[in-house]
Amino acid sequence: MPDSPVPTMVLSARPVILPVPGRGEDIQVRVSAPATGRDLPVIVFSHGFGMSMNGYGPLADHWAAQGFVVLQPTHLDSRTLGLPPSDPRTPDIWRIRIEDLKHVMDGLDILEAAVPGLSGRLDRDRIAVAGHSWGAQSASTLLGARILDADGVPGEDLSDPRVKAGVLLALTGLGDDLTPFAAEHFPFMKPHFGDMTTPALIVAGDHDQSALSTRGPDWFTDPYAHSSGSKSLLTLFGGEHSLGGISGYEAAETTDEDPARVALVQRLTTAFLRSALYPEDTGWKAALEEDLGPQGKLESK
């Protein structure tokens, strides 16, 4: 199904406070939702390193205008919180991030009630997760990805049956290819994708050269190559880590600014999520048959 030619009016509320005893900070959440409609599907979005609920407007606003409720928690690594490296929670932020996403799903009643006009309008049987960069790594664990321990054994299964689909944007690849710095400082960046069985769309830029990897941009296609189950891969030609500028309308860190590339990501992620959450929707099947030309290529397994 193509995007609606007349996007729905979007209402956005922030910060909506979600109490989480023991975290040290309650979770601040931005809620973006269509002004009308009921039985609305939900996207829980995890931001990249240092970002916050205030980012990723090009995605959150578009998805909400197309009928989704988008929930964006601010993780503890956000620059808006100013957590010092010496904070005792720092080594565990990767795990706390995953817990944040689950707390958001646990707190749907609280989030609904806090936003005027939203109560009773969410469809709890149609929940997806999405994330960019570190956020994609956080979201991937809810789809079944695991972290390898020091002996190379997959760790705890942190998947969540409430999550029916995922969109993973610029998700880093296998830990075998980390630079020495990354291997020392980010031990959690050793994923095992073999159990990531929940349907997902992986989006990678073919010019995304990470300083954390000894490999080239193909590193970002590992989640597709090494996962099982229903998966699709969107490769963006010329795309770097910001995938054209998804992190913000005027984001300074965007090195490959391209409104057409962002529009493609908006359109195809929306089509994927609709079809993943509504099996009768044929929009994704049609998208897989498209020729994207110089913008990229789309494949599935």
Steps between C-alpha positions, in 0.01 A plus 500: 500500500649842408522782749176688546487798261347703780700441820305502824548790741755404764493582870826480695554511875831519690625425751258236614652360819502126550596412859763225526613435858863396527611648167625820662307711249139464393467448125411806294294405197384692196163379375397579142158386383239562233235745616227258393447128470478200728679165531824675412816289455800590717868558417746514790809684374853485645729794422870491416786581737461838671167582336165528677124492456535834320676349199395309191215732408513397132408146599279552805291774340455304179402175671250681722352680200454158340303361792753368753551601862874560544654472847854637540667449838813694597773254599760570769778567247313805368696825502189665643551309827872563535581172671875500581715206383574427865133429574472139623220434249720580200632145436143369504336767281481256208281273713304787659417620147332166428313518830386852407326367189326232704400754766335708228293200391420421863390862549258539210211568740697780668610653168147488359350663804761778506430621145164675456278320252718189468348272762354179361628554146807271496500151353711295742508203262686698232830619644826550308842619608740716303835659564801668345865405561532411871123525511477236229724275709270555800189429293652192337518315832121522530485324163724217621859617452729401787837617633788254488692451821881487528494134391286573194184350649170684438380667817156555645197501272355851540238470225146616569194320358303827496722623217372384163750676268805725493677764293876505559677803357882493467530202734861403562628158396692212653741553789781311325567814297525759778800729522718444810352815658143383445575148622646641823238765576180348357494132596126488435563553126534128439159403363367160410228537235418132456202521738369832365192339347240779530427664161720804443615749241872580518607831342868551412692767311761377255728794595466451877861456610509447875799595715405205723557235234797373303265421212327716244133599472397139436541454880156654535344223292606229749166512688326400176754240392528327838142515629221250444131534434332758278746783432537777244800719420485851359841612376521874439744598227719784626350473847720567802420450868221758517333343195438837338401684819253287698631624837355850463381768263814706554733246661862614492630143505338417165785450251290380205207742502249386241126570537420243229687231694310587820171492308584152373574380853174654620295336227654153511513469880133598512409244234697228680344571840147509360538165329682345798227605740208450262561182294221590261689814394680441169707820499827329588459234235458778245804684636718190461416497130606862448816607323649767726746601230789719618357532853565145614386142492256292700521127563338248731531145626 
